[in-house]
Structures are given as structure tokens and as C-alpha cells.
């Protein structure tokens, strides 16, 4: 499947998203803390309303957090196991 991406529009749109919220890949505890705070703020607004325009963002942020946490889990098992 081929998709058409308008990068001329995408770059400024992505910058706007990042200016509005600290949205990025999680690579450190600081990133994790920022994304967790973002998720909590989103949940305060979106709650469990699947029709809310930001509901998919809640899912994406949650997935990023879950992925980061899963990379930490084997480390803590090694330390305490």
C-alpha cells in the first residue's frame, strides 16, 4: 500500500503538535515523566469518550509509555530475580 504524504504541510504541523504538547519518543526517565504527565492531562479531558477528537492521541501516548515500560521490566527482573 502506498500513501501520499505532503511533507510541506507535515513538518510545520508536527512542530505545532510538539509546541502544544511534549510529544516524543521516550528515551529517558525525563521523557517518560513528560509523557506520563501528558497522558494524565489528556485523560483529564478525554476521559473514556471514544468519540473525543483526542482519543487516538491518548492511545498513542499510552502505547509509547507501555513500550518504554516493557523495556524496563527485564532490567528490574535481572536486578531482583
C-alpha positions in Angstrom: 0.0 0.0 0.0 1.4 3.4 -1.0 0.3 6.5 0.9 0.8 10.1 -0.2 2.4 12.4 2.4 2.5 16.1 2.0 5.8 16.8 3.8 5.5 20.5 3.1 2.4 20.5 5.4 3.6 17.8 7.7 6.7 19.5 9.1 5.0 22.6 10.3 2.1 20.6 11.6 4.4 18.4 13.6 6.2 21.4 15.0 2.8 22.8 16.1 1.9 19.5 17.8 5.2 19.5 19.7 4.8 23.1 20.7 1.3 22.3 22.0 2.3 19.2 24.0 5.6 17.5 24.9 5.0 14.6 22.4 8.0 12.5 21.5 9.6 9.0 21.6 10.5 8.0 25.1 14.3 7.5 25.5 14.9 8.6 29.2 13.2 8.9 32.5 12.7 12.6 31.8 10.9 11.8 28.6 8.9 9.1 30.4 7.8 11.7 33.1 6.8 14.2 30.4 4.7 11.6 28.5 3.1 10.3 31.7 2.1 13.9 32.6 0.8 14.4 29.1 -1.3 11.2 29.3 -2.7 12.2 32.7 -3.6 15.7 31.3 -5.2 14.1 28.2 -7.2 11.7 30.4 -8.5 14.6 32.5 -10.1 16.0 29.3 -10.9 12.9 27.2 -11.8 10.5 30.0 -13.2 7.4 28.3 -15.0 9.3 25.5 -14.1 7.2 22.4 -15.7 10.0 20.2 -13.4 12.7 21.6 -11.1 14.1 18.9 -8.0 13.5 21.1 -8.9 9.9 22.0 -6.5 8.4 19.4 -3.7 10.6 20.9 -4.5 9.0 24.3 -4.0 5.6 22.7 -0.7 6.6 21.0 0.8 8.2 24.2 -0.4 5.1 26.2 1.3 2.8 23.7 4.6 4.7 23.9 4.5 4.6 27.7 3.7 0.9 27.6 6.5 0.2 25.2 9.0 2.1 27.3 7.9 0.3 30.5 8.3 -3.1 28.8 11.9 -2.3 28.0 12.5 -1.6 31.7 10.8 -4.7 33.0 13.5 -7.2 32.0 16.1 -4.9 33.7 14.3 -5.0 37.0 13.8 -8.7 36.8 17.5 -9.2 36.4 18.3 -6.9 39.3 15.8 -8.6 41.7 15.5 -12.0 40.2 
